[in-house]
Amino acid sequence: MRWMTDRTWTLWGLALALASCGVADGKEKGRLTPATSTIAPPAVPMVSDMPVRVGRPYKVRGVTYRPADDPAYDEVGYASWYGEELAGNRTASGERFLPTGVSAAHRTLPLPSYVEVTSLDTGRTILVRINDRGPFSADRLIDLSRGAAEQLGISGHGHAAVRVRRVDPPVEDSLLLRSGRRAAERMEAPQDMLFGLRQMLNEGGGAVEPEFASQRSIDHSASVPALPPGKAFVVQAAAFSSEQRAAKAADRIGGFVAQSGDVWRVRLGPFTDEASARQGVEQAAASGFQDARIMVND
């Protein structure tokens, strides 16, 4: 289904955009939308695309998964999105997470790498930079930043059906994403293509990607409280003053929310032994919560 190269699509789209300057609504089929027409670009330092890291095979919850540099990656599945709950945290690539940027978390693709994400509902297609690992829910293929979800038009939904295809973008587009801005939208997918992709998704043709284990080093020497009889360990990943933000963070790491007064705590567990609790710390850190700690369940 890839009839043209990425650069050919871009040049053709630019020509169409120039040819349709007189169209008032700017929504003719095939027309590109300017990358920065609706929001001001954030003033952030430009990040680098080097070095590119694939990562070694890893094990999560007893299953071994293998990251791969797959230039032909092309799958359908479901996308979710995340935002302010991780703002400023380090991503798996070592960069600071920028909610307004157009980035995403993926379990196996190299860090960084670039993908086209297409909404199977509307056909809208955007360019996204992969710089983090996740999501941890096996029913989701990719986790978009809030900025990416807004550009794709799915920020009002918990999840959306998408196609994710690995691409090698033009230099100018990668520069925009690396500086926290939007690249131009790609050509919309035609309806006959969307019909076929939705059929693949409904028939289970989309890959269920392996979950990811942290490439960060975890401090295993941290002290662990003694476990009283009849009690269990929990891992506290974060605490929020907003229940909504806590719920989104818990969903991202596969945890739960425990309220204490006006504070909502995001936790994993309970765990019956120290070894399992330490795995919970790794799971939380892999999703961006590097200050997670082991506690006795209260």
Salt bridges, closest charged atoms under 4 A:
ASP6 OD2 - ARG2 NH2 3.05
ASP6 OD1 - ARG165 NH2 3.54
ASP6 OD1 - ARG186 NH1 3.92
ASP49 OD1 - ARG129 NH2 3.02
ASP69 OD1 - ARG166 NH2 3.00
ASP74 OD2 - ARG163 NH2 2.57
GLU84 OE2 - ARG146 NH2 2.66
GLU95 OE1 - ARG129 NH1 2.93
GLU116 OE1 - ARG165 NH2 2.78
GLU116 OE2 - ARG186 NH1 2.61
ASP132 OD2 - ARG252 NH2 3.26
ASP143 OD2 - ARG252 NH1 2.70
GLU150 OE2 - ARG146 NH1 3.01
GLU185 OE1 - ARG124 NE 3.81
GLU211 OE1 - ARG61 NH1 3.54
ASP251 OD2 - ARG140 NH1 3.40
GLU274 OE2 - ARG278 NH2 2.98
GLU282 OE2 - HIS220 NE2 3.18
ASP298 OD2 - ARG265 NH1 3.54
ASP298 OD1 - ARG267 NH1 3.15
